[in-house]
Amino acid sequence: MPSIPAKLERELCLLRDRTILLFDLPESRLKRRYRRGGWTAREVLVHIADTEAVLMERLRRVAAQPKALIMAFDPDAWAGTLDYSTRDLAIAQSLFAAARASNIELISRHRDEAGRSGVHSEAGTITLADVAERVRWHNDHHLEQVLRATGA
């Protein structure tokens, strides 16, 4: 059975360390957008935190329940309905830190079960390795947006 590389765990730790500090930037910098019409840095950070929690749940479903159903979510609907522009950043930061720690622990403990799979409502069959890689990719992708917006 395939394995999740230890390198991924190290990358998740590095991304966590780079991301966690950005929640403490001054509001004047967090109001900046990474591109015209895009989310503000603040909204992207809240999205990173919420998505980390969603991916935490997905990792658990795939690890614990063979052929688990994994539902897609609409990030724009979450940003609007859950009001990312005014969410408490300290809570979002804590959510991100706790979910990331939990994700790293699960990935580490189930590294040799990378082939376990579930069924995503839009993408079809996904493996534990796929979800673990998505945690890394998602954080890296949006970290760049926050850095671009804030000049950090």
trRosetta pair geometry for C-beta under 8 A, 3 or more apart (Angstrom, degrees):
i j d omega theta_ij theta_ji phi_ij phi_ji
1 112 6.5 86 89 168 113 74
1 113 6.8 -4 140 -118 143 37
1 114 6.9 157 151 45 91 79
1 115 4.9 -121 -159 16 94 128
2 114 4.5 -79 101 77 89 126
2 115 5.3 114 36 -52 92 97
2 129 6.4 -29 109 -44 124 152
3 111 5.5 29 -166 150 90 86
3 112 5.2 -23 -109 -106 95 55
3 114 5.4 155 -134 -11 12 129
4 8 5.7 -73 169 42 96 144
4 9 7.9 95 127 -40 110 92
4 107 5.8 -105 113 -171 158 94
4 110 7.7 51 12 101 131 70
4 111 4.6 -117 52 -142 94 67
4 114 4.7 161 -45 -90 76 112
4 128 7.1 -88 -52 118 124 99
4 129 5.3 -171 -88 -108 88 82
4 132 5.2 1 -132 83 140 167
5 8 5.2 113 73 -11 79 95
6 9 5.6 -48 -164 30 51 115
6 10 6.7 50 142 -17 73 101
6 111 7.3 11 -75 -135 66 148
7 10 5.7 -55 -153 37 38 112
7 11 6.3 39 150 -21 69 105
8 11 5.6 -54 -149 36 33 112
8 12 6.4 36 152 -22 65 104
8 107 6.8 -112 107 168 117 144
8 132 6.0 57 152 147 150 114
8 133 6.9 -82 -127 -89 135 63
8 136 5.9 -101 -154 -53 89 143
9 12 5.7 -52 -150 33 31 113
9 13 6.7 33 151 -19 62 103
9 104 5.8 98 -146 -150 87 90
9 107 6.0 -180 -87 104 93 123
9 108 5.8 72 -110 -77 143 90
10 13 5.7 -54 -154 34 34 113
10 14 6.5 31 151 -16 66 105
11 14 5.7 -55 -147 38 34 110
11 15 6.2 33 155 -17 68 107
11 136 5.5 36 111 -133 125 123
11 140 8.0 -22 168 -63 114 122
12 15 5.8 -53 -142 40 30 110
12 16 6.2 38 154 -24 62 106
12 100 6.7 176 170 -166 102 98
12 103 6.9 -134 -168 105 147 112
12 104 5.4 179 107 -89 137 99
12 107 7.4 122 -1 41 162 156
12 135 6.4 13 -110 120 119 117
12 136 5.9 -90 -75 -89 81 85
12 139 7.5 101 -130 35 66 155
13 16 5.6 -52 -149 33 29 116
13 17 6.5 27 155 -18 63 106
13 104 6.7 73 -66 -113 81 147
14 17 5.8 -55 -149 35 31 110
14 18 6.5 25 155 -14 65 107
15 18 5.8 -58 -146 40 32 108
15 19 5.9 25 159 -17 68 114
15 136 6.8 162 -8 -141 156 64
15 139 4.5 88 159 123 139 134
15 140 6.0 -80 -112 -69 133 72
15 143 6.4 -129 -153 -43 92 153
16 19 6.0 -65 -141 40 25 106
16 20 5.9 28 165 -30 66 110
16 96 7.8 166 -137 147 82 98
16 97 7.2 99 -166 -118 111 61
16 100 4.7 143 -105 155 122 156
16 104 7.9 -48 -35 -44 148 133
16 139 7.6 -33 -65 -164 54 156
17 20 6.3 -45 -135 24 23 112
17 21 7.5 24 164 -18 52 104
18 21 6.9 -67 -171 27 28 108
18 22 7.6 26 146 -24 61 108
18 143 6.2 53 109 -156 119 140
19 22 5.8 -59 -164 22 43 115
19 23 7.8 48 149 -26 68 92
19 45 7.7 156 -175 -128 93 86
19 48 6.4 -144 -164 152 137 155
19 96 6.8 -119 122 162 124 144
19 139 6.2 -80 -53 -166 150 106
19 143 5.5 -93 -86 -101 96 109
19 146 7.7 92 -131 49 77 154
20 23 6.4 -43 -172 12 41 112
20 93 6.4 91 -151 -159 72 97
20 96 6.8 -176 -98 103 76 123
20 97 6.0 63 -114 -81 121 100
21 24 6.1 -64 -172 34 49 109
21 25 8.0 72 138 -46 69 83
22 25 5.6 -15 -165 -18 54 115
22 41 7.3 -117 171 171 117 116
22 45 6.2 -156 110 -98 110 125
22 143 7.8 174 -10 -138 155 77
22 146 5.4 56 179 148 157 141
22 147 7.8 -90 -100 -70 138 65
22 150 6.9 166 -148 26 105 162
22 152 6.1 173 -110 61 96 173
23 45 5.7 151 -93 -176 76 143
23 89 5.1 166 -170 169 92 106
23 90 7.5 129 153 -90 124 36
23 92 6.6 -172 -128 90 127 98
23 93 3.8 147 133 -85 171 115
23 96 7.5 -174 -54 33 140 142
24 93 7.6 57 -47 -98 76 155
25 29 4.7 -84 156 77 122 127
25 30 5.5 146 88 -54 107 93
25 41 7.3 -27 68 122 145 142
25 150 5.7 -28 -169 -150 169 146
25 152 6.4 -91 -90 -76 138 132
26 29 5.2 88 67 10 81 99
26 30 7.1 -155 100 -5 40 92
27 30 5.3 -61 -140 43 38 112
27 31 6.3 46 159 -31 70 101
27 42 7.5 21 -140 -73 68 133
28 31 6.2 -49 -153 22 26 113
29 32 5.9 -38 -170 4 45 117
29 41 6.7 -27 136 48 72 153
29 149 7.8 119 168 124 73 84
29 150 4.4 61 166 -141 109 93
29 151 7.2 -108 -144 39 114 90
29 152 7.3 94 165 -53 142 98
30 40 6.4 67 152 150 62 112
30 41 4.8 -120 -143 81 52 106
30 42 4.0 74 162 -60 108 93
30 45 7.3 -48 -142 7 111 135
30 89 7.6 -55 -143 -86 165 150
30 150 6.8 4 -81 -93 44 115
31 40 5.5 -48 -155 -149 32 137
31 41 7.5 -16 20 35 13 93
31 42 6.6 10 -77 -8 42 122
32 40 6.5 120 70 -149 27 82
32 41 5.6 28 66 -11 78 112
32 149 4.4 156 106 173 98 86
32 150 5.9 154 55 -84 128 48
32 151 7.9 7 82 -7 168 89
33 36 6.8 96 107 -94 138 24
33 37 7.5 128 173 42 150 22
33 38 5.0 140 -177 69 104 85
33 39 6.8 165 -131 95 85 24
33 40 5.5 -68 -81 -96 66 53
33 41 7.6 -150 -98 -28 23 67
33 149 5.8 -114 140 -124 12 113
34 38 5.0 -65 59 101 83 149
34 39 7.3 14 18 67 102 67
34 41 6.9 112 -49 -76 89 73
34 44 6.9 51 -18 -44 128 151
34 145 4.0 -54 -79 -168 171 79
34 146 7.1 -62 -72 -65 122 23
34 148 4.5 72 -145 85 93 113
34 149 4.0 -69 -71 -56 68 98
35 38 4.1 78 57 -11 80 131
35 145 8.0 -70 -6 -141 93 95
35 148 7.7 6 -46 122 76 137
38 145 7.2 -136 162 -159 144 121
38 149 7.9 -130 97 -82 124 119
39 43 3.8 -123 -175 90 111 126
39 44 5.1 141 100 -54 124 78
39 47 6.9 32 144 -15 173 139
39 79 6.6 -101 -107 -145 127 151
39 84 7.3 -19 -152 104 124 144
39 145 7.6 47 64 152 99 138
40 43 4.7 99 51 6 76 100
40 44 7.1 -137 96 -4 41 86
40 85 6.9 81 29 -114 130 83
40 149 6.9 132 -169 -172 47 151
41 44 5.6 -54 -149 36 34 113
41 45 6.4 36 153 -21 66 104
41 145 7.6 177 -109 126 66 80
41 146 4.7 94 -146 -138 93 73
41 149 4.0 -171 -63 96 101 138
41 150 4.9 66 -99 -49 164 101
42 45 5.9 -56 -152 33 29 110
42 46 6.6 25 153 -14 64 104
42 84 7.2 149 122 149 83 87
42 85 6.7 78 100 -134 124 46
42 89 6.8 -84 -144 -83 93 119
43 46 5.8 -53 -148 37 33 109
43 47 6.3 37 150 -21 65 107
43 79 5.8 50 -169 -148 113 116
43 84 4.1 82 -133 124 79 127
43 85 6.0 -14 -76 -76 103 62
44 47 5.4 -55 -149 37 33 116
44 48 6.4 40 150 -25 66 100
44 142 5.2 178 -177 -171 105 105
44 145 5.2 -156 -133 101 158 122
44 146 5.1 -158 95 -69 134 89
44 149 7.2 159 14 7 141 149
45 48 5.5 -46 -149 29 34 114
45 49 6.6 32 152 -17 63 103
45 89 6.8 25 108 -134 136 100
45 92 6.3 96 130 129 93 139
45 93 7.9 -10 166 -74 119 74
45 96 7.9 -66 180 -48 79 151
45 146 6.1 80 -62 -104 86 137
46 49 5.7 -53 -152 36 35 112
46 50 6.3 31 153 -15 68 106
46 79 7.6 122 90 -119 115 76
46 82 7.9 -171 150 112 128 114
46 84 4.3 176 76 -146 142 93
46 87 4.9 106 -120 55 141 141
46 89 7.4 -95 -71 -104 90 67
46 92 4.8 -82 -111 -122 68 151
47 50 5.9 -55 -141 40 31 107
47 51 5.9 26 161 -15 66 112
47 75 6.1 49 -144 -162 119 113
47 78 7.4 118 -115 97 81 120
47 79 6.3 -15 -79 -83 108 103
47 84 6.4 7 -49 -125 80 148
47 142 6.6 -146 93 -140 111 153
48 51 6.1 -62 -144 42 23 107
48 52 6.3 31 155 -27 62 106
48 96 6.2 28 116 -110 95 128
48 138 7.4 154 -128 139 71 96
48 139 6.2 80 -150 -117 110 67
48 142 5.1 -169 -78 100 103 144
48 143 7.5 80 -105 -62 146 67
48 146 7.9 -36 -28 -37 140 136
49 52 5.8 -52 -150 28 28 114
49 53 6.9 25 153 -15 61 103
49 92 4.1 -176 13 -172 167 82
49 93 7.1 -81 -91 -65 135 22
49 95 4.6 79 -180 86 113 112
49 96 4.0 -83 -108 -58 83 94
49 99 7.3 130 -163 26 61 136
50 53 5.8 -58 -159 35 35 110
50 54 6.5 35 146 -19 68 104
50 78 6.1 170 135 160 159 142
50 82 7.3 107 -96 98 153 162
50 92 7.7 -44 -38 -134 75 97
50 95 7.4 18 -74 127 44 144
51 54 5.2 -48 -145 36 41 115
51 55 6.1 38 155 -17 69 104
51 75 7.3 -3 -74 -106 115 111
51 138 5.7 -135 132 165 139 146
52 55 5.8 -56 -146 41 29 109
52 56 6.4 41 148 -29 62 102
52 95 7.2 140 71 133 115 85
52 96 5.3 94 33 -130 155 64
52 99 4.1 125 129 103 104 135
52 100 5.8 -41 -164 -59 138 76
52 103 6.9 -107 -171 -23 88 142
52 135 7.1 71 -127 -142 70 92
52 138 7.9 -176 -73 100 64 130
52 139 7.4 52 -83 -76 103 104
53 56 5.3 -44 -149 26 34 119
53 57 6.9 33 153 -16 62 99
53 95 5.9 -39 -54 174 122 110
53 99 4.7 -105 -79 -96 60 148
54 57 5.9 -56 -158 34 33 109
54 58 6.5 32 146 -18 66 107
54 73 6.2 -104 -130 16 150 144
55 58 5.3 -50 -144 38 39 115
55 59 6.3 47 154 -24 68 99
55 99 7.7 98 63 164 86 121
55 103 6.6 24 111 -106 103 137
55 131 6.3 160 -160 -178 88 93
55 134 6.2 -162 -124 102 126 106
55 135 4.9 151 149 -88 151 87
55 138 7.0 -164 -51 31 148 153
56 59 5.9 -50 -151 31 28 111
56 60 6.7 24 152 -15 60 107
56 99 4.6 -112 -45 -155 139 95
56 102 5.5 43 -139 94 124 121
56 103 5.3 -103 -98 -68 79 94
56 106 7.7 134 -148 9 70 146
57 60 5.8 -59 -154 37 33 111
57 61 6.4 34 153 -20 67 106
58 61 5.7 -53 -145 35 33 111
58 62 6.3 25 160 -13 67 108
58 70 5.3 56 -129 -137 98 124
58 118 7.4 -148 -165 52 80 152
58 131 5.0 -162 122 -139 114 136
59 62 6.2 -62 -148 41 26 105
59 63 6.0 21 157 -16 65 114
59 103 6.0 134 1 -130 162 81
59 106 5.2 109 138 109 131 147
59 107 7.1 -67 -150 -62 141 78
59 128 6.9 73 -144 -145 70 81
59 131 5.2 -180 -84 124 68 135
59 132 6.8 82 -110 -72 113 71
59 135 7.5 9 -58 -50 126 131
60 63 5.8 -58 -140 41 28 108
60 64 5.7 -2 171 3 66 120
60 106 6.7 -91 -76 -127 71 155
61 64 6.5 -75 -136 49 19 92
61 65 5.4 -43 -168 39 63 114
61 68 3.9 -172 165 137 100 159
61 69 7.9 -81 175 62 141 39
61 70 6.1 157 90 -85 146 89
61 118 5.7 50 120 -93 103 156
62 65 7.4 -59 -92 56 13 72
62 68 5.9 -126 -79 43 43 124
62 70 7.1 0 -58 -62 96 130
62 116 5.5 128 156 115 84 105
62 117 6.6 -42 -151 -154 102 16
62 118 4.3 -103 -97 -16 82 116
62 126 7.0 -79 -100 100 139 91
62 127 7.1 117 -175 -180 138 29
62 128 4.9 172 123 -82 125 73
62 131 5.7 176 14 -2 153 147
63 106 6.4 -127 -30 -177 163 113
63 110 5.1 -69 -128 -113 122 171
63 113 6.6 88 -133 102 80 137
63 116 6.0 94 -110 90 38 158
63 128 5.8 79 -75 -109 74 126
64 68 7.5 55 73 -54 71 141
65 68 3.8 87 90 -71 112 110
65 118 7.1 54 86 -100 89 108
66 116 7.2 -108 -102 -157 66 91
66 117 7.6 38 -152 64 63 64
67 117 7.0 23 -84 98 49 83
67 118 6.4 113 -165 -128 17 48
67 119 6.0 15 -166 -15 69 105
68 118 4.0 -37 63 -122 81 116
68 119 7.3 -171 86 26 39 69
69 118 6.9 -158 -63 -180 10 103
69 119 5.7 -28 -108 70 56 94
69 121 6.9 55 -177 -64 91 86
70 118 4.8 89 -26 122 112 131
70 119 6.6 177 21 83 84 38
70 120 4.5 -38 78 -100 111 63
70 121 6.7 -134 91 -13 56 76
70 126 6.6 -53 40 44 151 127
71 120 8.0 168 -79 -155 7 59
71 121 5.0 29 -127 -15 49 136
72 120 6.7 75 -60 176 84 94
72 121 4.8 -114 -5 66 90 109
72 122 4.5 38 -54 -7 143 119
72 123 7.8 130 -78 -9 110 87
73 77 7.7 -127 171 60 77 111
73 78 6.4 40 154 -43 117 126
74 77 3.8 52 96 13 117 115
74 78 6.6 165 90 -15 62 82
75 78 5.5 -54 -147 37 35 112
75 79 6.2 38 155 -23 68 104
76 79 5.6 -49 -145 33 33 113
76 80 6.4 24 158 -11 64 108
77 80 6.1 -62 -148 43 29 104
77 81 5.6 10 166 -2 69 119
78 81 6.3 -62 -126 50 23 97
78 82 5.1 -8 -178 13 65 124
78 84 7.5 65 124 -48 76 113
79 82 6.9 -50 -107 53 10 91
79 84 4.4 -40 -148 0 71 133
80 83 7.4 10 173 -74 27 44
80 84 7.8 -28 -48 9 24 95
82 87 7.0 17 142 -70 91 125
83 86 5.1 -26 151 43 113 97
83 87 6.3 147 101 -49 78 80
84 87 5.7 -35 -137 -1 37 119
87 91 7.1 -108 166 67 93 112
87 92 5.7 82 125 -50 122 122
88 91 4.2 62 91 12 110 111
88 92 6.7 170 92 -12 57 85
89 92 5.2 -53 -142 41 39 113
89 93 6.0 46 155 -25 69 103
90 93 5.6 -49 -146 34 29 114
90 94 6.5 29 153 -17 62 105
91 94 5.7 -54 -148 38 32 111
91 95 6.3 37 152 -22 65 105
92 95 5.5 -52 -147 35 32 115
92 96 6.3 34 154 -20 64 104
93 96 5.8 -53 -149 35 29 112
93 97 6.3 27 155 -17 64 107
94 97 5.8 -54 -144 38 31 110
94 98 6.1 24 160 -14 66 109
95 98 6.1 -61 -144 41 25 105
95 99 5.9 19 162 -13 65 113
96 99 6.1 -62 -141 42 24 105
96 100 6.0 22 162 -18 64 111
97 100 6.0 -58 -144 37 24 108
97 101 6.4 24 157 -18 62 107
98 101 5.8 -55 -148 36 29 110
98 102 6.3 26 155 -15 64 110
99 102 5.7 -58 -148 41 31 111
99 103 6.1 34 153 -22 66 106
100 103 5.6 -52 -143 36 32 112
100 104 6.3 33 157 -19 65 104
101 104 5.9 -54 -149 35 29 110
101 105 6.4 30 153 -19 63 107
102 105 5.7 -53 -149 35 32 113
102 106 6.4 29 155 -17 65 106
103 106 5.9 -55 -146 37 31 108
103 107 6.1 29 157 -17 66 108
103 132 7.8 153 176 -123 101 71
103 135 5.6 164 173 -137 148 156
104 107 5.8 -55 -143 39 29 110
104 108 6.1 31 156 -20 64 110
105 108 5.8 -60 -149 37 27 112
105 109 6.2 18 158 -13 65 112
106 109 5.9 -62 -144 41 29 106
106 110 6.0 -11 168 14 67 116
107 110 6.6 -78 -136 55 21 85
107 111 6.5 59 158 -78 62 73
107 132 5.0 112 -116 -124 119 122
107 135 7.8 -117 -59 41 138 152
108 111 6.1 -11 -154 -42 27 108
110 113 4.5 -57 -176 44 88 116
110 114 8.0 143 135 -62 82 48
110 116 7.5 -45 173 13 126 137
110 128 6.3 -98 128 -179 124 154
111 114 7.0 -6 176 -52 41 94
113 116 4.9 18 157 -21 99 115
113 128 5.9 40 111 33 82 162
114 127 6.2 45 156 150 64 123
114 128 5.3 -137 -143 76 35 102
114 129 3.8 42 -170 -54 101 109
114 132 7.6 -72 -126 20 87 138
115 127 5.6 -54 -141 -144 31 129
115 128 7.2 -6 38 29 15 99
115 129 7.1 8 -66 -5 39 115
116 127 6.4 121 71 -158 44 73
116 128 4.5 46 58 -26 95 118
117 125 5.3 5 -179 -168 134 95
117 126 6.4 157 -151 82 81 34
117 127 4.9 -47 -91 -95 82 62
117 128 7.4 -106 -75 -19 41 69
118 125 7.6 159 84 -146 32 53
118 126 5.9 -20 64 63 79 86
119 124 6.5 -48 -150 -170 76 38
119 125 5.9 -34 -103 -89 67 53
119 126 7.5 141 -115 18 18 77
120 123 4.0 11 82 50 138 93
120 124 6.2 -3 54 41 86 21
120 125 7.6 -144 15 -49 83 2
120 126 4.9 51 -25 -10 115 124
123 126 5.9 48 99 -57 123 113
126 130 4.3 -124 -167 84 87 145
126 131 6.1 93 144 -50 121 86
127 130 4.6 110 51 -2 70 99
127 131 7.3 -138 97 0 42 83
128 131 5.9 -54 -150 37 34 107
128 132 6.2 35 151 -20 66 108
129 132 5.6 -54 -143 38 31 113
129 133 6.3 31 157 -17 65 106
130 133 5.9 -59 -150 38 27 109
130 134 6.3 32 150 -24 63 107
131 134 5.3 -51 -149 32 34 117
131 135 6.9 45 150 -26 63 94
132 135 5.8 -44 -159 21 35 115
132 136 7.2 30 147 -11 61 102
133 136 5.6 -54 -156 37 40 111
133 137 6.0 36 150 -18 73 109
134 137 5.6 -53 -136 42 34 109
134 138 5.8 36 163 -24 67 109
135 138 6.3 -56 -144 34 20 109
135 139 6.6 14 160 -12 58 111
136 139 6.3 -68 -155 39 25 105
136 140 6.1 18 158 -15 66 115
137 140 5.9 -63 -146 41 27 110
137 141 5.9 30 159 -23 67 111
138 141 5.9 -55 -144 35 25 113
138 142 6.4 4 165 0 62 111
139 142 6.5 -70 -146 47 24 96
139 143 5.8 33 157 -30 65 111
140 143 5.7 -51 -141 30 25 116
140 144 6.9 29 159 -21 58 101
141 144 6.4 -63 -170 27 26 109
141 145 7.3 21 143 -15 61 105
142 145 5.2 -46 -153 31 48 117
142 146 6.5 48 151 -19 71 99
143 146 5.8 -55 -151 36 34 109
143 147 6.3 34 152 -18 67 107
144 147 5.7 -54 -145 39 32 113
144 148 6.2 35 155 -22 65 106
145 148 5.7 -54 -148 36 29 113
145 149 6.3 26 155 -18 64 108
146 149 5.8 -56 -146 38 30 110
146 150 6.0 2 166 2 67 116
146 152 7.2 -16 132 34 86 127
147 150 6.5 -68 -133 50 23 92
147 151 7.7 81 175 -93 54 5
147 152 5.4 -102 -127 63 64 87
148 151 7.9 15 -178 -66 20 45
